[in-house]
């Protein structure tokens, strides 16, 4: 089984565009393997799912399908600090990969973002950051590698929509990167300012407007922690 999954992970390095249906058939099985007791099997399954998510990153419909197969909910449960049995079986590489899967799905799929918020992902991220040793006043040694911390913080960022267009103005020579279309660029046309918002942003904004309690809970969990990191 280890050899088969290792081969599958290598096959997922560069997935052809016409193989999406075939690949999707394997997602439920790979998702179930995230519960497997063998660390190597779990690692190979995680690599497969990470590469599949990366290949579907530009397709909200395919990311929604990954979510409908239970991948997002299962991956979120796997990284939860309270799931001590799961954490004990995860290598650093696997743990980082699972968080990356969630970041990709949350970035491109409002359904995935909603699923994560409803599953209390903000509380999970709060516990992870509080236990990382990066929060002021904690006595925990900082054991998480930089790339893992990046994926954790990036996941928190992907759960939120960008700021409304025109909220922040920067000089023309500025090279500061801002998420989405929140930066007003000098000389930009009205069409560029008003017509560039894509579907995933509007979907995410609609979610938080319809269920403001999700945003409130996210702020209560994440904001105090982020200000101390």
Order of alpha helices (4+ residues) and beta strands (2+ residues): alpha-alpha-alpha-alpha-alpha-alpha-alpha-alpha-alpha-alpha-beta-beta-alpha-alpha-alpha
